[in-house]
Amino acid sequence: MTILAGLAPGRKGHAALHLGAMLARSSGEDLLLASVVGEPWPPNIGGGDSEYLALRDKIARQALAEADEMIRASVPRVETICRRASSITSGLLGIVSEREISMVALGSSPSSVLGLVGLGGVAERVLHGSSVPVAVAPRGFHAPGARVGRVTVAVGRADQDGGLVASGAALADRLFSSLHAVCFAVRPGALGFTATPGVETKVADEWRQQLEADLAAAADLPAARPADPTGRRTVRVELGVGGTWADAMLDVTWTGGDLLVVGTSSGPFSRFYVGSHAAKIIRNSPVPVVLMPRVDRRSQPIDDSP
């Protein structure tokens, strides 16, 4: 399998490159660096587009060569591809359909907050047309030589039945990293004054313990490196509490090698639909986000074959 990193031709910043390289180093998969040159539409009948496109091709190939040189020492199996397409989105999705791509790595919007994730137009369109998970790096993400150390799953009420934890566990094994879960409680005055001191802490502890039990059952998969003598995976849950989503995200301990897995819902026109809570988590994330489609296990038929 191959990690596909979509690089914007001629733009500064190598967030998608660093994220794709980190995923490839961790998984041992090949890395494909792609740059798509969008063809003007409608085409210039007089042929004036040819020189412009030739220049864009040259810029894209130079950028790919520089990116390849930056990571070649730490990612031995790197391939580059430059192609023309009606749009950057269609070009990237065409590569996904042609190759055995396991994940697409993209950068954040240039207008997003530095250090946080922001879905730009290309990322959103690739997300809605993709058949594989999509990873988005924070703006300015820089991680030369890094590997994934922990897969952190953002769990909401619907995710325990949606296969997200199991998908996160499978990704953690694939990346040879640990598994972690985080839940967010956002409400004005969170952790503020209460009539009975310690009540909120007690409630949070009880909630965490229940979530740990539920998530351990949801991730009932043999661990690649078992964390306990039973050979089953253990899942540690952390709560992020704050008066805003930004505060709740900052209430969580993040590490340099974290990936944050966020679930999406399937809609009538796309396998990926980002709900309001997921969107708030994404745009406040200081670490790369992997968007996974949610599969509702309760709606799937039960296999009662012997």
N, C-alpha and C positions, 0 to 999 in steps of 0.2 A: 504493500500500500504506500501511498504518497501523500505528503502534506503539500498543499498548494498555497503559496504566498503571493497575493496580488499586489504588485508594486505599481505605483502611479508614475508614469514616465515623466522625467524632468522635474519632479517635485523634491524638495528637501525633506529629510526625515526618513528614518528607516524603521519605524515602529513595526510594520507588518513583517519586514525582513527579520528583525530580532525575535518576534513572536514565532514565526514559522521555524526559524532555526532552533529555538528553545524546544519546541514541540518535537522536531525531528531528532534532536540530540537525545531527548528523554525516551522517545518511543523506538528509536533505531530505524525509523522509516526514512525513505528517500524524501528529498525536498525539491519541489519544482517551483522555480521563481518565474512568474509570468508578468509580462507587461503588454497591455492591450492598447492599440492605437485606434481610436474611434474614427471611422470614415465619415466625412461630411455628408449630410443628406438635406436636399437633393444634391447629387453630384454636379460639379461644374462641367457643363457641356463643352466648354472650350478647352478643357484639360488642364485648367490652372491648379487643380487639386494635387496633381502628381508631384510637383516639387515640394509642396507643403507636406504631403504624406511621407515623402522620402526623407525630409528633415526630421519629422516626428519619429520615423522608424530608426533613424540614426541616433537620436537622443535616447530612445527607449533601449536600444541595444547597448549603448554606452552605460546607461544606468544599471542594466542587468549585469554587465561585465564587472562594474565596480562592486555591486552587491555580492556577486559570486566570489570575488577576491576577498571581501571582508570576512566571509564565514567559511571559506573552503577548508581552512585548517581544522575547524571544529566540527564541520558537517561534511564527511567525506563524499557522500553521494548526493551531489547537487546537479540539477539540470536547469537550463534556462530556456524560455520560449517567448518569442515576440510575435504577435499576430495582429492582423487588422480585423475589425468587426464593426457592425453597425453601432455598437455601444460597448463601453467597458464591461457592463454587466453581462451582455450576451456573450462577449468573448470569454469571460471567466466561466460562465455557466456551460459554455460549449466545451471547455477543457474538462470540467467536472464530468460531463456526460461521456467524454471520449476516453478518459483515463480512470484508473482505479484510485480515486481520490478519497481519503478518509476524513479530511477536514480542510476547511478553507480558512486561511489567516489573513486578516485585513487590518488596516489602520483606522484610527478614528477620524472624524471630520476635522479639517483644519480649523474650523471655527469653534471646536469644543474646548472645554477648560483644560489647560495644561495639566497633565498627570491624571486625568480622569477619562473615562470612556465616553465617546459620543458617536452615535450611529449617523454616518453621513448618507447621502443619497445612494451612492454605489453600494454601501454595506446593506442598506435596507432592501434594495432591489435584489441583491444577491441572496440575502436571507430568505426572501419570499419565493425565490425561484430555485433554491438549493435543495438537493436531496441528501445532503450530509451536514453534520454540525458546522457552525460558523463561529470562529474565534475572532474577537476584536481586541486589539491592543489599546491601552490608554494613549492619549496624545503625548508624544515625546518619549514613548517607552524605549528603554535602552538597556539591554541585558546581554552583553557580549559573553559568550561561553557559558551562560546560565542553563540550568535544567529545572524542570518542574519538580518542586519538593512536596507540594500538597495540592490535592484537588478539593476545593471547598464547595459544597453544594448549598445553594440558597433554597431553603425549604419553606413552603407555605402550606396552608391547609390542604390544598388540592394535590400537592406533589407527592404525598405519601402513597396515594393510589395511582399516580400517573407514571410510575416507572422511572422517575427522575433520579431517585437515590440509587437504584440498580444501575442506571446508565452511568451515573457518576462513579460508582464502584468499579464498573468495567473500564472506564476511562482511567481511573487511578491505577488499576493493574497494568493497563497498556502503557502508561507513562512511568511505571515503577515508582509510584509516589504514594504517600499516605492519603487517607480519606478523612474528611472533616465536614461537618454540617453546621450551618448557621441559620438562625431564624431572627427576624427583625420585628420589633414592637415599636411602632411609631404613634405617639399620642402626646398632645400638649401636656407639659408638667410631668413627663415621665421621670420616675425616680426622684420626684420632688417631695414635698412635705406630705406626710400621711398622719392620720390620727394615732395610729399605733406604729411605733418605730419598728422597722424590720419586716413589716407585712409584705411590702413589694418584693423584698429579697427572698422571702419565703415562698411567695407565689412563683417568682421566677425560677427558683430552684426546683419546685415541684413540676413546673412546666417543662424544664430542661430534662429532668429524670424521665418523665413520660415520653418526651420526644426521643430520647436516647433508646428507650425500649421499642418504640414504634419504628424508628429508623433502622435499628439493628435487624428487625424482622423484614423490613422493606429491602434491605441490602443483604438478604440471606444468601450470599454467594461465597464459595470458598475463596479465601484471600490468597493472592499470589505469595505473600509473605504473612502467614497467619499472625495475628496480634495476640492470640490467646491459645491455651493448650487444646481447646476444642477444634481448632482449625477454622473457626468462623471469624468473620470480620467484626471488629468493634468500631463503632461510630461515635466520636465525641461531638457533642453539640455545644455550640457557643451562642449566646443570645446577644444581639445588638439592640440596645434600648435607647431611645432619644426622642426629643420633641419634634425633630424633623428627620427626613430620610438621611440627610447628610450626617447628622449627629449619630443616628443609629449605626450607620456604616463605620463611622470613626470609633464607635464603641467596641468594635471587633478588632482583635489583634491580627494584622496582616503581615505576611512575610514576603520577601523578595521573590520566592519561587512559587507563589500562589497562582492558581487558576480558579476563577469563580464560575461555577456552572449554574446557569439559570434556565429554567424550564419555559417552554413556549407551548401554545395550544394550536391544534390543527384547525384551520378554518376551511370554508368551502372553496377558496381559491389558492390556498397556500398551506404547506405543512408547518409553517412557522407564523404564529400570531403572538405578538408581544403585548401582554396585558398591562394595565396601568401600574400595578405594583412592580412587575418585572421591569418596566421601562424606567421607573424611579431607581430601582436597584442598579440597573445598567449605567445610567448616567451619573451615578454617585460612586461608581466602583473605581478604586485606585489600582486595581490589578486587572490583568486580561480577563475577559469574559468569554465563556463558551456557551453558545445558545443551542440548546437541545430541544427537539420536538418532544412534546409530552404525549404518552400513550396511556389512555385510560384503561387500566386492567379490568375494571369492573364491567366494561362494555364488550370485552373480548369473550369468545365462546370458550367453554371449559372443555379441555381435551380429556375425555374419559376412556380413551383407548387403552387396552392392556399394555 
